Amino acid sequence: MKTPELNIVTGAFSYTGKYITRKLLTMGKMVKTITGHPDRLNPFDNKVLIAPFNFDMPTELVKSLQGASTLYNTYWVRFPYKQVTYDKAVDNTQILIHAAREAGIQKIVHISITNASEKSPFPYFKGKGILEKAIINSGLSYAIIRPTVLFGHEDILINNITWFLRHLPVFAIMGTGDYRLQPVFVEDVAEIAINAAHRKENVILDAVGPEIYTYNELIKLISDKVQNKARIIHLQPRLAFILSKFIDCIVKDIILTRDEVEGLMQNLLISKDAPTGRMRLSEWLDKNAGTLGITYASELNRHYR
């Protein structure tokens, strides 16, 4: 029997990487994950091989990548934390790109973000833009996937918005709330990424859902679906951000960053292109509102603890 081709997925125990891995396994592919948490419980049992990132030992990283045809890269940091900064994440990813080339990887599928630009004033979007350029110039065949706000089981943003609506008497919207976003289903992102890996040409694709909401509309939609009674108010963005820092202390997490606030309010989480995802957030909420936001999803617990 022919041995299935090997695919590398960074962060298969995290969020987007988990759904990419799950889909690859259902397709009969072999999967190895490169992870910052090699000692964590493997949700795929012995079906997924495990190796550490080894950014500080590039030779070992190359060995971990050898034999694979495709690298799906989901590695990034949502916010700086302790020694982990955006600059450090950029450096680490550039080491990964170089190692992939040395290991003979045929294609890299890189998860970026909509409206990434190396000229962006926002470090999150700027770092993503720098890495897109590095991949384009790497000599590797590539597919760059640019999602917006992801939703699905185990997501953080939509889940935690719902948690706050369920558990607090007041929910604060930053500014007017008329800025827009275009949520995309995490399973659609996984499918878009895997389909792009099989295209012969290099591609840059926005991964976006079929519905666009203003932030006001999004909050009202979620509120109506879960039938909560929180009072929705509007605050100046600076005041809302300060309030979020107070709530950080309560939930022992970081619920918002300045880049997220600014990126959202600058309409960077929508696409000018046609939708590439199929699942509608409104339809997904109809099926999952009963369990969404029951527990708080901690970013720090997921990635740093």
N, C-alpha and C positions, 0 to 999 in steps of 0.2 A: 504494500500500500504506500502511496505517496505521502510523505510527511507534510502536514499542513504548514503553510508559511507562517513565520513568526512575526508578530506585530508588537511593538513597544508602545506602552501607554504610560506617560508620566501621571502620577496621582490617581491610580486606579482605585484607591481606597477613599478618595475624596468625593467630589460631586460630578462634574462633567465627565471626568475620566472614568468614573464608575459606570456611567451609562454607555460610553463608547466601548468599554471592556465587555459589558454584558452583551451588547449587540454583536461584537466580534466573536464572542464565544458561541452565540446561537448560530453564527455563520460557519462554525467549524474551524475557526482560526486558532492558532496558538498565540497566547498573550503572555508577555512579561511586563511587569510594572517596574519603573524606576521611581522610587518614593523617598520622601524624607522621613517616613515612619515605617521602616521595614519590620519593626517588632509588633506592629498593630495586628489585631485579629484580621485574618484574611477572609473577607466575605465570600470569596470564590473557592474556598477550600484549597485543594491542590491543583486546581485548574489554571491558576495564574502563578507564574514564576515571579520571584521577588529579588530586587537588587536595590541597594542604596544609591542616592544621587552621586555621591563621591565627586562633588564639584571641586574639592581641594585635591583630588587625585585623578586628573584627567585620563591617565593611562588605564586605570581601573574602570572609569566610566566608558571608555572606548570598548573595553572587553565586554562590558555588560550589554552594549548595543550590537555587538558583532553577531551576524547570522540573521538579523531581522531585515525585512524588506521595507517596512514603513514605521515611522516614528510619529505617534500622535502626542503632541506636546500641549498639556494643559497647565504646566507649571507657571505660577505667578503669585504675587502677594496682593491681597485686596488693600492692605494698608501697611505702613511701616510699623514694625513692632520689635523693640529691643535692637538687636544687631541686624535684623532683617529689614533692609530699606529697599526702595524702588531701584536705586542704583545697584545694590547688591543683586537684586533679582535680574536686572538687565545683564550684569556681568556673568551670573550663573547660567543664564539662558544662552549667552554667547559661547560659553564653554561647552554647553550641551550641543549647540549647532556645529561647532568645530569637531566635537567628538563624533557626531553623527556622520559627518563627511569622512572622517578618518576610519570609521567602522564600516563604511560601504553601504550606509542606509540609502535606499533608492528614492524615497520620498518622505518629506516631512509635512505633516498636517498640523498647523499651528493655530491654537485658539487665541484670537486677539480680542478686539472690541470694536464696535462701530465707531467711525470717525476718529480712529487712532491717527496720530500725526506727530512726527518728531518735532514739529514746530508748535505743538499745543502748549498753552500756558499751564496746563494741569499735569502734574507729574505722572499720574496714572496713565493718561492717554498719551503723553509724550513717551514714556517708557515703552508702551506697546508699539508706538510708531517707530521708535529706534529699532526694535526687534524685527518688525516687518521688513524694514530696509536691510537689516543684517541677513535675513532669510533670503530675500530677493537676490542679494549679492553673494550668497554662499556657494553658488554653483550646484546646489541640490535642486531636484524637482520639488515643487512645493504647492500646497494649497493653504491659503490663509483664510480662516473662518472668523467672521466678525459678528459675534452675538451681541444682543442688547441686554436687557434684564431677563434672566432665566426664571422660569417657574416650573414646578413639579414637586414630587415627593422629595423631602429632605432639603428643599431650597431654603435659603435664609431670608432674603428680602421680603418676599410675599408672605411667607410664614410669619415673620416677626411683625410685619404690619398688622396682620390678623391677630397676633398675640396681644399687641398693644390695644387694638380695638376691643378685644374681649376683656382685657384685664384692667384697663385704665378708664377713669370716668371722662377724660378729655383726650382727644387726639389732635395734635397741632400740625397744620400744613404750613410749609415754608412759603412765605410770600403769597402771591395771588393763586398759585396752584394751576395756572393755565398753561404751564410748560408740559410737553408731551413725552410719552415713552411708548415703546412697542414691544411688549413682552413676548418671549419665545419659549416654547416648551423644550425642556432639556432633552427629551427623547428625540425631538426633531433636530436639535443641534447635533446629537450623536449620529443620526442618519445622514445629515448634510455633510458632516465631516468624513464619514466612511465612503459615501458616494463620491466625494471630491477626491479621495485618495485613489480612486480607480480611473480618474480622468487622465488622459495622456498629457494634456496641456497644463501649464501652471495657471492657477486661478486665485482670485481674491473675491470672496463671497460674503455678503452680509447674511447673517442668520437671524431672521426676524419673523415674527408672527403676523397673522393676518389682521390683527386689531391694533389700532392706535388710540390711546386714551390721553386726555389731560390728566394730570395728577389728581385733580379734584374728582374727575370721573372714575379713576381707578379706586380711590379711597371709598367713594360712594358705592361702587360696584361690590367691593369686598364687604363693606359694612352691611349692605342689603343682603348679600348671600349668607352671611353668618348671623344675621338678625341681631346685631349688637345694639347697644343703646348709648355708646360713647358720644359725647358732644364733640363735634368737629369744629375747630376754630382755625383762624389764620394768624400767624405771627410773622414778624420781620425775620428774614432768613438768619441774621446774626443772632437774634434772640432765640430762635428755634434751635440753632446749633449749640448755643450755650446750654439750653435745657437738655439737649441730648447728652451732653457731657455729664450732667447730673444723673441722668438715668443710667449712663454707663456704670456708675458706681454701684447702682442698685443691682443691675443684672450681671455685673462683673464681666463686661464685654465692651466692644466698640461698635455702637449701632450705626454711626454715620461718620463719614470723613468729609473734609472740605471738598475734595475732588468729586465725590459722589454728589454732593449738594450742587456744586457749580456745574458739573457735567450734565446733571438732570435739568437744571434751570436754563442751561444753554442749548437744550434740545439736542444733545449729543447721543441720546439713546433711542433715536429713530433712524430710519433709513430712507433714502430717496429712491431705492430700488423696489421692485415688486417683492411681495412677501415670499419667503422661501420655506417657512414653517407652515404646518397645516392646522395644528391644534389651536383652538381659540381659548383664551384664558377664561372667558365667560362660561364656555361649555365645561371646561375642566373644573371650575369652581362649583358648578351645579352638582358634580359627582363627588367632590372632595371637601366641600365647605364644612361638613360635620366633623372632620378630623383636623382641618387646617388651623394652625395657631393654638392648639391645645397646650403644647409645650413650647418653650422658648428655644430657638436654635442658636447656639453660641458659636461665633466665628473663632474666638480664641480657643475654645475647647476642641473644635474640629481640626485646627491647624497647628496649635502651639502647645497644647497641654496633653 
